[in-house]
């Protein structure tokens, strides 16, 4: 059984190793609504390894952020998930904070992401962490659902 409260010191946020990508694919399959090809995970990894990070808790990968570098100054979160039984316990916040540190280190000034308009919990999480909705894209997801584009400027 997993404990109710997780101390930040118990969670290790780090860059993923290529041999761990199948573990992340399993998390994505279990937690994300969209279905992604296996190849896309390797493509993301190969395009910007520093932007593909995992959360490790008790020697298990329990969450991840997969991102791309859109330009010299902009990063885009492509996938972001934490295993269901550990959501709302601070792991997502730790992942996002570490991702922002990585972006600052690389000179990135802004982060962009898309989120389903029906995913109220994610929207609240992102807004609480400084993201704002800047636009909506109709029929963004494979099932026809629309997405909000969210944006955050990073402070130096």
Backbone torsions as a table, in degrees:
resi	resn	phi	psi	omega
1	UNK	NA	138.4	179.5
2	UNK	-86.6	143.0	179.9
3	UNK	-70.1	160.7	179.6
4	UNK	-72.5	-41.0	-177.4
5	UNK	-111.2	134.6	179.3
6	UNK	-114.2	125.2	176.7
7	UNK	-79.3	137.5	179.3
8	UNK	-53.3	-34.5	-179.0
9	UNK	-66.3	-16.6	179.9
10	UNK	-85.3	-9.9	-176.7
11	UNK	-109.9	127.0	179.9
12	UNK	-107.8	117.9	178.5
13	UNK	-101.0	126.7	-176.2
14	UNK	-153.2	167.6	175.4
15	UNK	-68.2	140.2	178.9
16	UNK	-71.7	150.1	169.3
17	UNK	-96.4	147.2	-175.8
18	UNK	-56.9	-35.6	-178.9
19	UNK	-71.4	-7.9	178.2
20	UNK	-94.6	-3.8	-177.5
21	UNK	-57.2	-39.3	177.0
22	UNK	-57.4	-32.3	177.1
23	UNK	-66.5	-39.2	178.3
24	UNK	-69.3	-37.5	177.3
25	UNK	-60.4	-41.0	178.2
26	UNK	-62.0	-44.1	178.1
27	UNK	-62.3	-45.5	-179.8
28	UNK	-60.9	-42.1	-179.8
29	UNK	-63.8	-38.1	-177.7
30	UNK	-79.2	-25.3	-170.2
31	UNK	-116.8	-24.3	-176.5
32	UNK	-99.2	145.2	-177.9
33	UNK	-74.9	-37.8	-178.6
34	UNK	-75.7	145.3	175.5
35	UNK	-99.0	130.2	-178.0
36	UNK	-118.0	145.0	176.6
37	UNK	-71.2	152.1	178.5
38	UNK	-59.7	-38.5	-177.6
39	UNK	-60.0	-32.6	-176.8
40	UNK	-62.9	-34.7	179.3
41	UNK	-64.1	-41.4	179.1
42	UNK	-71.2	-36.0	177.0
43	UNK	-63.3	-45.1	178.1
44	UNK	-61.5	-46.9	179.3
45	UNK	-57.3	-47.6	-177.3
46	UNK	-69.4	-26.6	-178.0
47	UNK	-77.3	-33.9	178.2
48	UNK	-158.8	80.6	-177.2
49	UNK	-55.5	-35.2	180.0
50	UNK	-63.8	-24.5	-178.3
51	UNK	-92.0	10.8	178.2
52	UNK	-117.9	100.1	-173.5
53	UNK	-120.4	156.4	179.9
54	UNK	-127.8	156.2	170.9
55	UNK	-105.7	127.1	179.5
56	UNK	-113.9	129.6	179.9
57	UNK	-135.7	124.5	-177.7
58	UNK	52.1	45.6	177.3
59	UNK	63.8	20.6	175.3
60	UNK	-125.0	141.7	172.6
61	UNK	-76.2	122.7	-174.9
62	UNK	-121.3	-1.1	178.2
63	UNK	-170.5	167.8	-178.5
64	UNK	-162.0	158.9	165.8
65	UNK	-126.3	127.9	173.0
66	UNK	-114.8	126.9	-174.0
67	UNK	-139.4	172.7	174.9
68	UNK	-134.1	158.2	175.4
69	UNK	-97.2	112.9	-175.2
70	UNK	-79.1	-34.9	179.4
71	UNK	-158.0	-173.5	178.8
72	UNK	-59.7	-33.2	-172.3
73	UNK	-113.8	2.4	-175.9
74	UNK	-133.5	133.8	172.8
75	UNK	-114.3	155.5	-179.4
76	UNK	-131.0	123.5	174.9
77	UNK	-78.6	118.7	-178.3
78	UNK	-93.6	-37.2	178.3
79	UNK	-145.8	142.4	-178.9
80	UNK	-151.5	119.8	-178.3
81	UNK	-155.1	153.0	172.2
82	UNK	-129.2	142.4	179.7
83	UNK	-53.6	145.2	-172.5
84	UNK	-54.1	-45.3	-174.1
85	UNK	-73.4	-5.7	177.5
86	UNK	-118.3	10.5	177.6
87	UNK	-71.1	154.1	179.1
88	UNK	65.5	30.5	177.9
89	UNK	-126.1	13.7	173.8
90	UNK	99.2	-7.7	-177.6
91	UNK	-67.6	-42.0	178.3
92	UNK	-61.0	-40.4	178.2
93	UNK	-64.0	-42.4	177.6
94	UNK	-62.9	-42.5	177.3
95	UNK	-60.4	-47.2	-177.1
96	UNK	-65.0	-42.2	178.1
97	UNK	-60.6	-44.0	179.6
98	UNK	-65.5	-40.0	178.3
99	UNK	-60.8	-42.2	178.3
100	UNK	-62.8	-39.0	176.3
101	UNK	-61.4	-43.5	178.7
102	UNK	-61.1	-44.1	179.6
103	UNK	-61.0	-46.5	178.8
104	UNK	-59.6	-43.1	179.5
105	UNK	-57.4	-37.0	-179.1
106	UNK	-87.6	5.7	177.8
107	UNK	80.3	13.1	179.4
108	UNK	-76.4	137.2	-175.3
109	UNK	-106.0	-17.5	-176.4
110	UNK	-147.5	150.3	177.0
111	UNK	-122.9	137.0	179.3
112	UNK	-123.2	151.2	173.6
113	UNK	-155.4	164.5	172.8
114	UNK	-117.6	144.5	-179.8
115	UNK	-141.5	141.4	177.4
116	UNK	-58.8	138.1	-179.8
117	UNK	-66.1	-19.2	178.1
118	UNK	-86.1	-9.4	-176.0
119	UNK	-87.6	72.5	-175.0
120	UNK	-60.0	-40.6	-179.5
121	UNK	-61.9	-42.7	178.9
122	UNK	-66.4	-41.5	179.7
123	UNK	-60.8	-45.4	177.5
124	UNK	-60.4	-44.8	178.4
125	UNK	-58.0	-49.3	-178.0
126	UNK	-64.6	-42.4	179.1
127	UNK	-63.2	-40.2	178.1
128	UNK	-62.0	-26.5	-179.6
129	UNK	-100.4	19.7	170.4
130	UNK	93.6	4.6	177.0
131	UNK	-84.1	149.1	174.9
132	UNK	-125.3	151.0	175.0
133	UNK	-79.0	126.1	-179.6
134	UNK	-113.4	-15.5	-178.2
135	UNK	-169.1	171.1	174.2
136	UNK	-130.9	140.7	177.8
137	UNK	-117.2	117.9	178.9
138	UNK	-71.6	147.6	176.0
139	UNK	52.0	40.8	-176.1
140	UNK	-73.7	-41.8	-175.8
141	UNK	-90.5	163.0	-174.4
142	UNK	-61.7	-24.7	178.3
143	UNK	-89.1	5.6	178.0
144	UNK	92.1	-4.2	-179.7
145	UNK	-69.0	147.5	178.3
146	UNK	-83.9	162.7	179.1
147	UNK	-128.8	148.0	167.4
148	UNK	-91.0	140.3	168.8
149	UNK	-93.7	126.2	179.5
150	UNK	-117.0	151.7	-170.5
151	UNK	-142.3	144.6	173.9
152	UNK	-140.3	127.1	171.7
153	UNK	-84.6	135.0	-179.9
154	UNK	-93.5	138.5	173.9
155	UNK	-82.1	148.8	-179.2
156	UNK	-70.5	NA	NA
